[in-house]
């Protein structure tokens, strides 16, 4: 019989957290596959799309970094999350109504601050909830709750795929569906369990304090920053997937299956979300992240070598490791290396410098590569960065085991 998870022992609050994740990822079920197509539909070419999506990622750095301290101090994450969701809805109005480059830039920046900050702050709350419920530090049962987010993503992607011609929708139509997802998330916050500064304090009670790193921030040690660099290289390599895969499928393969393909990747990630805890216990959090980087390199190689629907399907199945294993491992790494009272800030650094900044740089460069050499060259060339991520992990492996 499977051992019960003490971090998820209170089934009602766990269900409520699962509901919040499910609804949150209905928003991502629209934005992740279709934001690329929305921006292209505003009349921009590949280079401009790459720049604007890169700007979207770098603007998303601001929210977690600027608001992380506020979230850590808040008695409840609910007001912060509500404000972020409302700002996302507000940003969609000028984005659609005023299709001028400067307005598009500013609108995408505001949208990014909202959307890109929702996940790390919800993750921080989920980890604090799990640890306050009795789990040891760094082992919050996160994956078993987060898997419901994948389910929400899948349902949304499949619903949109079933709408005939949605891949070719005008920008306003995609924006309306994103706004509906954001509004639904606002409503779901009514069910968010009570967690905040008090829960973080309870989670940290009795934990040995970490020494302040020389020249660093209290509780954030150099090994954490090295881990963020390993993550950043792997996420740079993922930029062709996050920013250009939908465009590749529609433009090069002439295949109107964007929603179904992203639903497939979310389906693939779900088993690993559930099983990630056991893998992380065997390999360590950074070992699991290195496995994910190997999968990223293989995924990009498959796209480059097999420019066909079958190649894309095979690549999407590797999302099981590229994200399904990566995300719980990254959250576990942050939980282990950053004390509970600074958890939102730690998540902010991971999300911004480990994911947002490399995705911005990768997207900006990727747009130029697509315009000059095409999608297959983009996929093939970015395998180098995934390999570099694995190499850096191997070079610092002994430090991660400390």
GIMOHU-V994755 format. One record per residue. N is the residue number from 1. PSI is psi as a letter, one per 40 degrees, with the letter a starting at -180 (999 if undefined). Layout:
{{N	PSI} {N	PSI}}
This chain:
{{1	h} {2	h} {3	h} {4	i} {5	h} {6	d} {7	e} {8	f} {9	d} {10	h} {11	d} {12	d} {13	d} {14	d} {15	d} {16	d} {17	d} {18	d} {19	d} {20	d} {21	d} {22	d} {23	d} {24	d} {25	e} {26	d} {27	d} {28	d} {29	d} {30	d} {31	d} {32	d} {33	d} {34	e} {35	d} {36	d} {37	d} {38	d} {39	d} {40	d} {41	e} {42	e} {43	e} {44	i} {45	i} {46	d} {47	d} {48	d} {49	d} {50	d} {51	d} {52	d} {53	d} {54	d} {55	d} {56	d} {57	d} {58	d} {59	d} {60	e} {61	d} {62	d} {63	d} {64	d} {65	d} {66	d} {67	e} {68	d} {69	d} {70	d} {71	d} {72	d} {73	e} {74	i} {75	d} {76	i} {77	e} {78	d} {79	d} {80	d} {81	d} {82	d} {83	d} {84	d} {85	d} {86	d} {87	d} {88	d} {89	d} {90	d} {91	d} {92	d} {93	d} {94	d} {95	d} {96	d} {97	d} {98	g} {99	g} {100	i} {101	d} {102	d} {103	d} {104	d} {105	d} {106	d} {107	d} {108	d} {109	d} {110	d} {111	d} {112	d} {113	d} {114	d} {115	d} {116	e} {117	d} {118	d} {119	d} {120	d} {121	d} {122	d} {123	d} {124	d} {125	d} {126	d} {127	d} {128	d} {129	d} {130	d} {131	d} {132	d} {133	e} {134	e} {135	i} {136	i} {137	h} {138	e} {139	g} {140	e} {141	f} {142	d} {143	d} {144	d} {145	d} {146	d} {147	d} {148	d} {149	d} {150	d} {151	d} {152	d} {153	d} {154	d} {155	d} {156	d} {157	d} {158	d} {159	d} {160	d} {161	d} {162	e} {163	h} {164	h} {165	e} {166	d} {167	d} {168	f} {169	i} {170	i} {171	d} {172	d} {173	d} {174	d} {175	d} {176	d} {177	d} {178	d} {179	d} {180	d} {181	d} {182	d} {183	d} {184	d} {185	d} {186	d} {187	d} {188	d} {189	e} {190	d} {191	e} {192	h} {193	i} {194	h} {195	i} {196	a} {197	d} {198	d} {199	d} {200	d} {201	d} {202	d} {203	d} {204	e} {205	h} {206	e} {207	i} {208	h} {209	i} {210	i} {211	i} {212	h} {213	i} {214	h} {215	e} {216	a} {217	i} {218	h} {219	e} {220	h} {221	i} {222	d} {223	d} {224	d} {225	d} {226	d} {227	d} {228	d} {229	d} {230	d} {231	d} {232	d} {233	d} {234	d} {235	d} {236	d} {237	d} {238	e} {239	d} {240	d} {241	d} {242	d} {243	e} {244	e} {245	d} {246	d} {247	d} {248	d} {249	d} {250	d} {251	d} {252	d} {253	e} {254	f} {255	h} {256	g} {257	f} {258	d} {259	d} {260	d} {261	d} {262	d} {263	d} {264	d} {265	d} {266	d} {267	d} {268	d} {269	d} {270	d} {271	d} {272	d} {273	d} {274	d} {275	e} {276	d} {277	d} {278	d} {279	d} {280	d} {281	d} {282	d} {283	e} {284	i} {285	d} {286	d} {287	d} {288	d} {289	d} {290	d} {291	d} {292	d} {293	d} {294	d} {295	d} {296	d} {297	d} {298	d} {299	d} {300	d} {301	d} {302	d} {303	d} {304	d} {305	d} {306	g} {307	g} {308	i} {309	d} {310	d} {311	d} {312	d} {313	d} {314	d} {315	d} {316	d} {317	d} {318	e} {319	d} {320	d} {321	d} {322	d} {323	d} {324	d} {325	d} {326	d} {327	d} {328	d} {329	d} {330	d} {331	d} {332	d} {333	d} {334	d} {335	d} {336	d} {337	e} {338	h} {339	i} {340	d} {341	e} {342	f} {343	d} {344	d} {345	d} {346	d} {347	d} {348	d} {349	d} {350	d} {351	d} {352	d} {353	d} {354	d} {355	d} {356	d} {357	d} {358	d} {359	d} {360	d} {361	d} {362	d} {363	d} {364	d} {365	d} {366	d} {367	d} {368	d} {369	d} {370	d} {371	d} {372	d} {373	e} {374	i} {375	d} {376	d} {377	d} {378	d} {379	d} {380	d} {381	d} {382	e} {383	d} {384	d} {385	d} {386	d} {387	d} {388	d} {389	d} {390	d} {391	d} {392	d} {393	d} {394	d} {395	d} {396	e} {397	d} {398	d} {399	d} {400	d} {401	e} {402	999}}
